[in-house]
Amino acid sequence: MTTIRSVVLGCGSYLPEHILTNAELASRIDTSDEWIVQRTGIRQRHIAAPGEFTSHLAIKAAKAALANAGVDAQSIDLIVLATSTPDNTFPATAVSVQNGLGINHGAAFDLQAVCSGFIFALATADNFLRTGAFKRALVIGAETFSRILDWNDRGTCVLFGDGAGALVLDAQPQQGNTSDRGVLTTHLRSDGRHKMKLYVDGGPSSTQSVGHLRMEGREVFKHAVGMITDVIEDAFKATNTGPNDIDWLVPHQANKRIIDASAQKLHIAPQKVVLTVDSHGNTSAASIPLALSVAVADKRIKPNDLVMLEAMGGGFTWGSALVRW
């Protein structure tokens, strides 16, 4: 029996030119390169230039993905943009991206699930494509987290960076088994009881301001490994696969210790894990497509590879997606 799958045609990314190193941060606040690397694995992060908005990053990543896929922007009829740092309260940053790509048909909207945003956006686009509502989608994760950081808070400002990544998805008939190319399964979760462990202390309705990111780091770490492994195990069950079947784990790049602990708990070999947190920092919804782009560009991820994606973020939200490349 044939089924419609959301097949990845291409991916692309964009990072702002300015690189902020740990050494530079240590000259401003009470921290050190050794302290940051030991606790997070981060060595540097990219920071958007003044006047460089989330939409600008997203447009550049989208153009790179379209070029990599070898398709024209006019073939896109759906744009789902995951971001927690939109250009404006409204309209959606996705419509600025749509306009920037010269597209004036179809639908474009933002999705907000913080660091899990790209997984949520991928699942949303996949469901639209599988129903036949749309034919070809751009799924983008783009963030300018530098704009919501308290640069005097060494517990958070050392963690985050800016960037964008995108995938082009195409609805295609497949055989209906795990050898199919495309998105095989997605699993999404949230639990609002944990809101105050990772949040921004502002918003249009509550404070009429943007606010700054606040985090209880130990609490986030405590929950992260269990939540991540939960949704990955759900993906394995749904597809009758296991850790030995996957070629690559591409996790949300938040903290190397969380990534290492999750892979170890799931019995996923370290050499199968794609890591970019050292050079990108935590770029929230952009981190997974950025990591995918790196691994595709250096030819680690190849056609027909089985790739597990996972993320956990504020809310708490968390999710997984299993994709045959």
N, C-alpha and C positions, 0 to 999 in steps of 0.2 A: 504494500500500500504506500503510495507516495504521500509526502507531506511537504509543506512549505517551510523552509528554513531561512534564517537571516544570515546570509553568507558574507564574510568579510572580504571586500574587494581591495581595500587598501587602508593604510594608516599614515598619519602625519603628526608633527608636533612643532611647537615653537617655544623657545626660551628667551626671555629678555637678555639683552647684551650684558648688563651690569651683573657681575658676580660679587657676592658678599661673602668673604671667607670668615672662618672662625677667628682668625687672628685679628681681623678688623673689628669684629664684635667685641673681642676681649679688650680692645683699646677704648671701648665706649662704656662697657658694663663690667660688673664683677663676675667674670667667667674666664675660661681658658679653652684652647683647642683640645687639650687632653680631656678636660671635664666633659665637653660636648661629645667628642668622639666616643669616649668610654660609655656614656649613657645612651647615646642615640645612633651612633655610626655616621652622623652627618659631619661633613668637612666644609661644605659650601652650599650656597643657595643663590638663585637668580632673583633679582629685584626689578620690577617694572620701572621704567623711567617716568619722570613727571609728564603727565599728559598721555601716558600709555595706559589704556583702559583694558578691562577684561575682554571687551568685544574685539579690540585690536589683536590681542593674543589669539583669540578664538578664530578670527578670520584667517590669520596666517597659518594656524594649524589645519584649518579646514581646507585651505588651498593646497597645502602640502599633501593632505590625505587624498584629495581629488586627483592630484598629479600622480601620486603613487598608485591609485586605482586605475588611472587611465580613463577617467570618465569626465564628462562635462558637468559643470555646476547646474545647468538647466535640467539635468536628469534627476536631480534631487527634489523630492516632494515632501520630505519631512526633516525637520531639524529639531533635535532634542539637546538642549544645552544644560549640563549640570554645572551649577555654580552657587557659591554662598556669598560671592562678592560681585553682584551685578553692577553695571554702569549706573543705573538709576533704580529707584524703587519701582517705577514702571515707566515705559513698557519693558517687556522682557528683553534681556540682552540678546536673546536668540533672533529677534526680529532685526536688530542692528546687524547681526551676522548675516542673516538672510539678504538684507539690503546690500551689504558690503560685497556679497557674492553675486549680486545682480539677479537674484531670484525673486520673482513676485507672484509665485503660485505656491500651492501647497500650504503647509502649516509649520510654524516655528514657535517653540515655547521653552521656557526655563523649567528646570526641576531642581528642587533644593533638598538634598539629603546629606549635606556636608561632605565628609570624606568618603562616604558610600555613594555619593551622587552619581559617579560614572556607572556603577553597577545598576543602580536604579534606572538611570537613563537608558542603558543598554537593554534592560528587561522591558522597559516601556516601549522602546522602538521595536524590539523583537515581537512583542505582542501585536502592535499595529501592523507590522509587515506580515505576520503569519495569518492575520484575519483577512488580508487583502485590502485593507483600508488605504495603505500606501505601498509603494513599490520599491523605493530606494531612499535610504535615510543617511543623514549625517548625525553621528552621536559624538558630542563634544564634551570634554571636561576642561574648564578654563577658570583660573583663579588669579586674583591679585590680593593674596592674603596679607601682604606687607601693609595694606591700607587699613587693616583692622587689628594690627598688633600694638601692644603697649611695649615700646622699645626700652622701657626701664624694667620690664619684668623678664628676668633672665630665664625663668622657667618655661616661657612660651616663645619669646622673640627669637630664640636660637633655633627653633624647630622648623619654621615655615618659610616657604618661598613662593615665587610666582611662576606660572607657565600654563601651557595649554596643549592638549592632545586630542586627536579626532580619529574616528573610524568611519568608513563608508560601508554601509550594509545594503545588501541587495536581496530581495525576496526571490528565492529559487526553489524549484521542486527537487526534493531529495527522496531517498528510499525509505526514510523513517526509522533508521537505526543509528547506533553510535558511530558507525563509519561515515555518516553524513558529514559534509562540510557545513559550517555555520554554528549558530548558537544551539546547543543541545538541551540545556536546562538552565534556569535561573532560580535563585531562592533569596527572598527578601525578608528582613525582620526589622522591628523597631520596638523600643520600650522606653516610654516617656518618663518613667520613674527616675531615670538617670540624667535628666536634663541638666541639672546644676553641676554635673561633673565636667562638662565641656560645653560652653555656650558663649555667646557674645552678649555683653551687658547693655545692649541698646537695641533700638528698633523704632520704626515709625509710630506704632501704636502705643508703645510703653514709655519711651523717653524722647521721641521726636529727634533722635540722633542715631548715628551709626554704632557707636560703642566700640569696645575692645574685647578681644578673645580672652576668656578666662578658663582655666583648666586645673583640675585636681589630677595631676600626673599619675600618682600612685594608684588612684582609683581606676583611671582609664586603663592602665597597664593590667591591673588585676582582672578586669572583665574581658579585655581584648582577646586573649588567647582562647578562652572558652567559647566566646561568641563566634570567632572566626572558624574554629574547628567544627563547630556545630553546623554551620551552613555548607562547609565543604563536604562534610560527611553526608549531608542531605543530597548534595549533587552526586556523590558517588552512588548512593542508594538509588537515586532516580534513573541513573544510566547504567547500573550494574557494572560500575568500574571501580577502580581503587588506586591507591597512590603509585603503584607500579605501572599503571596504564598511562598516566599523564606524562607528557614530555617536558612541560614547563609549568611552574607556579609563578604567576605574576601578581604579587600582592600589592595592596595599598602601601605606599612607601612612607610610613609614619616613623618607625623606630626599628632599627636592626634587631634589637633584643626581642621585640614582639614577633618579628618575622621569623627569626631563628627558632624561638620557642614554639611557634605554631607549626613550622615545618617538622620539627623534631617530634611533636606530639602526634602528628599525622603520618609519621614515618616516610616523609618525602625527602629524598636525598638532597643535601645542600647544593650539589652541582646542577640541580633542576630549578633552582630559585633565581629569578631575575631580580637583581638589586641595583637600584639607582639612587637610593636615599642618601648616599655619601655625597653625590654631586648635585642633586636637586633639592634636598631637604624634603619636607612634607608639603606637597603642593595640592593637598586636599583632593578635590574631584579630578584634578588633572594628572594625578600621580600614576594611575594605571595606564592610561593611553600614552603618557610620556615614556613609561618603562617598556610598553609594547613596541613603540617606535624605535627605541634603542635596540631592542632584541631582534626586531625584524631587519633593521639597517645593518647590523653586524652578522646577520644570517644565522643567528641561533634559532630563531623561530622560522620554520619552513612550512610550505604547504603540506596540509594533512597532519601537522602536529596537533596533539591534544593539549589544550592550554586551559589551566584553571586560574580564574580571576577571583580575588576576594578583597573585601574592604570592611572597615568598621569606623564609624565616626559619631559625631555629636548627635544627641537625641535620647538614647543611643539608637543608631541605625547600623545595620550590618547586612551583608549579602555576598552571594557567590554567583559565578557564571562559568559554565563549562563550554568551551568553544573549540570546534575542530577548525583549524586555520586553513 
